[in-house]
Amino acid sequence: MLAKKFRLQIQEWFAPYLNLSAGLKEKRNTITRKSDFFIVKFRANDLLFSRFGTVISAKVSKGAVKRNKIKRIIFDFIRLNKYYKMPGKDALIIVLPKIIELKKNEIEKEIEIILQ
């Protein structure tokens, strides 16, 4: 599993949108990449390393076991290939329901393609 400091807290990603009513308008540029299996949103951060977060809804699988397995596959691939060493990026990986058809090595290939 990916170390905690390299994991993006989902609340931090959506914080600028949640605080709009408080008058804290903070505009951050977001770059979005989409494939058949993932939507990845990149945003700059002021850190020396990158952080990654995943969103896997119940539409992907009703069972939490399968959703957690997909999450572990994604985080282990990022850890083993040292994607977290890219400086200054936050990445939110949204998993689409079509991923349930893929095996582990196919998921890793798709993640590699979309993170490049």
C-alpha positions as CSV (number, residue, x, y, z in Angstrom):
1,M,0.0,0.0,0.0
2,L,1.1,3.5,-0.7
3,A,2.5,5.5,2.3
4,K,0.0,7.8,4.0
5,K,1.8,11.0,3.0
6,F,1.5,10.1,-0.7
7,R,-2.2,9.5,-0.4
8,L,-4.5,12.4,-1.2
9,Q,-7.3,13.1,1.2
10,I,-10.4,13.4,-0.9
11,Q,-11.8,16.1,1.4
12,E,-8.7,18.3,0.5
13,W,-9.5,17.9,-3.2
14,F,-13.0,19.2,-2.8
15,A,-12.3,21.7,-0.1
16,P,-12.2,24.8,-2.5
17,Y,-15.6,23.9,-3.7
18,L,-17.1,23.3,-0.3
19,N,-15.7,26.6,1.1
20,L,-17.2,28.8,-1.7
21,S,-20.1,29.8,0.6
22,A,-17.5,31.0,3.2
23,G,-16.1,33.5,0.6
24,L,-12.8,31.5,0.1
25,K,-12.6,31.5,-3.7
26,E,-9.5,29.6,-4.6
27,K,-9.0,28.9,-8.2
28,R,-6.8,26.0,-9.1
29,N,-6.1,24.7,-12.6
30,T,-7.2,21.2,-13.1
31,I,-6.1,19.0,-16.0
32,T,-8.4,16.1,-16.8
33,R,-7.5,12.9,-18.7
34,K,-10.1,10.3,-19.6
35,S,-10.0,6.7,-20.8
36,D,-12.6,4.0,-20.9
37,F,-11.8,2.9,-17.4
38,F,-10.6,6.0,-15.5
39,I,-10.9,9.7,-15.2
40,V,-7.8,11.3,-13.8
41,K,-7.7,14.8,-12.6
42,F,-4.3,16.5,-12.0
43,R,-3.8,19.6,-9.9
44,A,-0.6,21.3,-8.8
45,N,0.5,21.3,-5.1
46,D,3.4,23.0,-3.3
47,L,5.0,19.8,-2.2
48,L,8.2,18.0,-3.3
49,F,6.2,14.8,-4.0
50,S,2.9,13.8,-5.6
51,R,-0.2,12.6,-3.9
52,F,-2.8,10.2,-5.3
53,G,-6.4,9.6,-4.3
54,T,-9.1,7.2,-5.7
55,V,-12.8,7.4,-5.9
56,I,-14.6,4.1,-6.6
57,S,-18.3,4.3,-6.3
58,A,-20.8,1.5,-5.6
59,K,-21.7,1.5,-9.3
60,V,-18.3,-0.2,-10.0
61,S,-19.2,-3.1,-7.7
62,K,-21.8,-3.5,-4.9
63,G,-19.3,-5.4,-2.8
64,A,-16.7,-3.4,-0.9
65,V,-14.2,-6.3,-1.2
66,K,-13.9,-5.8,-5.0
67,R,-13.7,-2.0,-4.7
68,N,-10.9,-2.3,-2.1
69,K,-9.1,-4.8,-4.3
70,I,-9.1,-2.3,-7.2
71,K,-7.9,0.4,-4.9
72,R,-5.0,-1.8,-3.7
73,I,-4.0,-2.6,-7.3
74,I,-3.9,1.0,-8.2
75,F,-1.9,2.2,-5.1
76,D,0.5,-0.8,-5.3
77,F,1.2,0.0,-9.0
78,I,1.9,3.7,-8.1
79,R,4.2,2.7,-5.2
80,L,6.2,0.1,-7.2
81,N,6.7,2.4,-10.2
82,K,7.5,5.4,-7.9
83,Y,5.0,7.8,-9.5
84,Y,4.8,9.6,-6.2
85,K,8.3,11.0,-6.8
86,M,7.0,13.3,-9.5
87,P,7.2,16.8,-7.8
88,G,4.2,18.9,-7.0
89,K,1.1,17.1,-8.4
90,D,-2.1,15.9,-6.9
91,A,-4.0,13.2,-8.9
92,L,-7.5,12.1,-8.3
93,I,-8.3,8.8,-10.0
94,I,-12.0,8.2,-10.6
95,V,-12.7,4.6,-11.5
96,L,-15.4,3.9,-14.0
97,P,-17.7,0.8,-13.9
98,K,-16.2,-0.8,-17.0
99,I,-13.0,-1.7,-15.0
100,I,-14.7,-4.7,-13.5
101,E,-14.1,-6.6,-16.8
102,L,-10.2,-6.2,-16.5
103,K,-7.7,-8.4,-14.8
104,K,-4.9,-7.0,-12.6
105,N,-2.2,-6.7,-15.3
106,E,-4.7,-5.0,-17.6
107,I,-5.6,-2.5,-14.9
108,E,-1.9,-1.7,-14.4
109,K,-1.4,-1.2,-18.1
110,E,-4.3,1.3,-18.2
111,I,-3.1,3.2,-15.2
112,E,0.4,3.4,-16.8
113,I,-1.0,4.8,-20.0
114,I,-3.2,7.4,-18.3
115,L,-0.5,8.6,-15.8
116,Q,2.1,9.3,-18.5
